Amino acid sequence: MSKTVSAGDVTGNSLGAAGTKGSVKRRSAAVSAISYLLLTAGLAVMVFPFIWMIATSLKTPQEMYSLSLIPQLPAWDNYKALFTGSPFGTWIINSFIVAVIATASVCLFDTMIGYILAKFHFHGKKTIYLFILSTLMVPTEMLIIPWFLYSSKLGWVDTYWGILFPGLITAFGIFLMRQFMESVPSDLLDAARIDGMSEWGILFKIAFPLVRSAIATLCILTFLGSWNSFIWPLIITQTEGRFTIPVGMAFFSSEAKDSSNWIQIMAGATVSVLPLLLVFVVFQKQIIRGIATTGLK
């Protein structure tokens, strides 16, 4: 027994489906609008301190405590006074030297160790790997005293090497690169060995290019961490000529007695942030790719 479908039923069903699609679109548009609103509010909360910092660095001492955010006339001489009245340029050079050397060392050695732990088989490999991972659970504050005693015994106090040696190889970098090296096909490496390529050639010509996004992420994180490092450089340095930017800014803060000192602090903070912003702008694709790839591990 067949059932006859009238034109009205078809039209009603079509209108119902169209209404459902319309409500879904409206709901999706509302969700998108709310999401953008929340993101905009979050962006404003995060960006406002930076805007306030830059604006304050351009104010005069008389405008320091005014409610107006924008200075009446930008005082660019504040930045000139920053470099002429303090060894701020030396602090920038010190931070740059420490960050670049630490980044290059971590990139090379952590990648090599991660490659060995991922692709070579030898007795005690798991024990060594677990021992390296266990160091991640030790707070940095517990290591400062042994580091300082060791540095003092070897004469590394108030030297670049004293600032650098704790961060030349990192357990986190080894863990990260070992995880990525696991994804490199072993058959490809074996084929290269059969063709007569040396292990160094396999590492630098095959393994490194295949994990370059992870290497870029590790380098960026290491550079940012070294540039912002404060506790250890504060303890190991004793003269202004060896201060890094965070230590120098703390030195400014300890001597801040009037508004002009605080203006210089804001100017110094603005200058110290610029390299970090430059690194992010130049390498933002590598940062996003590395974070996204890490999430798939």
TORKE-713227 format. One record per residue (C-alpha): x negated, y negated, z negated. Coordinates in steps of 0.02 Angstrom, whole numbers, plus 50000, padded with zeros to 5 digits. Layout:
XYZ;...
END
This chain:
500005000050000;499134984150059;499154967649968;499444951950068;498344937050026;499174920550060;498334904750121;498754896249957;497794909249859;496264907149971;496364888349955;496554889449767;495064901049751;494014889349859;494514874249755;494124883849595;492394888749659;492064870949715;492614864449545;491464876749457;489984871549565;490374853349532;490424855849344;488774865349351;487964851149448;488634838249327;488004848449180;486294850449262;486204831749297;486654827949116;485314839849052;484034831949170;484514814449114;484344819148930;482674827748964;481974812449053;482614801248914;481734811748781;480134812548883;480164793748907;480414791048721;478974802848682;477864794148809;478254777248731;477824783648557;476164790748619;475654776048730;476114761848612;474604764248495;473434763148645;474284747348707;474184739848533;472334744648522;471904736448688;472944720948649;472124719048478;470394720448554;470784705048660;471454694248518;470594680548423;470344681848234;471794669648209;472964680948311;472424697048226;473904698148107;475204689848216;476774699148265;476494695548449;475804710548541;475084701248690;473704688548652;473964670848714;472284670648801;471274686848819;469634685248723;468454695348833;467004689048729;467504702048599;466754715548710;465184705348739;465004703148551;465254721948530;463704725848632;462634711148578;463044711648393;462824730448369;461904745148449;463534750948529;462684753948697;461454765748612;462894775048530;463704777548701;462084784448771;461874796148622;463654802648640;463434805048827;461784814548806;462504825948672;464134829248767;463284832848934;461954844448863;463214853848755;464414855748901;463064862249018;462424874548887;464154881148843;464614882749027;463064892949067;462804903848914;464624907048868;465004912149047;463494923749054;463914931848887;465744933648936;465214941849100;464084954149009;465414958748882;466724961149018;465754970349154;464314979549071;464434995248965;463184997648824;463155004548647;463884992848517;464754981248641;466414981248547;465534978448381;464614963348451;466204956448526;467164958448363;465744950248268;465814935348386;467694933948367;467564934948178;466574918748176;468134909748238;468924912948068;467524903947974;467954885547942;466684873148006;466574865047834;465824881247766;464444880847895;463874862947870;462764866447719;461814881047802;461644870547961;460924855947864;459714866547763;459134875047922;458924858348012;458014850547865;456794865147856;456384863848041;456304844848045;457854842448153;458694829448041;459094813348136;458654821048305;459634825248462;459234843648438;459934843148262;461574836248328;461634848548472;461144865748410;462784870848323;463774868248484;462604875248618;463534891948618;465334893848556;466324909248508;467904902048587;467014899548753;466374917448750;468114923948713;468894913348851;467624918248984;467664936548935;469554936848960;469404928849132;467934939849184;469024954949150;470114949449297;468634949849419;468764966149522;467374978049473;467444986149645;466924969549721;465414968549606;464944986649644;465044983249830;463844968649808;462634979949713;462704992849852;462274979049976;460714975349875;461244959349787;460394956149620;461374954149459;460974935649454;461614933949632;463214943349587;463474932149436;463194915449523;463854919349697;465344930649659;465864930249476;465654911549446;466694905949597;468114917849552;468304910349377;467904892249419;469574886049350;469174893849181;467414886649187;468124869349226;469334870749080;467954876348962;466814862049018;468174849048995;468664855248822;466834856048770;466474838448832;467994831348742;467554840548581;465734834948585;466194817048625;467414816248478;466364826248355;466184816948190;465804827148034;464184835548088;463404820248176;463854809948022;462884821847909;461374825348019;461034807348077;460244794447962;459814779348071;460904768548182;459844773148332;460474791248323;462304787748288;463604794048409;465164783648445;466294791448310;464944789048178;464604771448237;466464767348229;466504773748050;465014762548014;466014747948083;467514752547976;466484753447817;465874735647847;467564728547902;467774713547787;468744701547899;469804701548055;468324699548173;467644716448117;469314724848151;469384716848323;467674724348361;468304741148299;469764740248420;468604735148561;467424749548521;468864761848514;469474755648683;467754757948762;467554775248684;469214781148756;468804776048935;467624790848974;468924803148909;470264795449019;469084796049168;468724814549137;470574818449127;471014808449283;469634816549386;469884834349324;471744834649285;472084847849419;470774859349343;471484856449169;473254860749222;472684875749325;471614882449186;472974880649054;474264888649169;473114903049211;472664905449029;474504907448990;474604922249109;473254931949020;
END
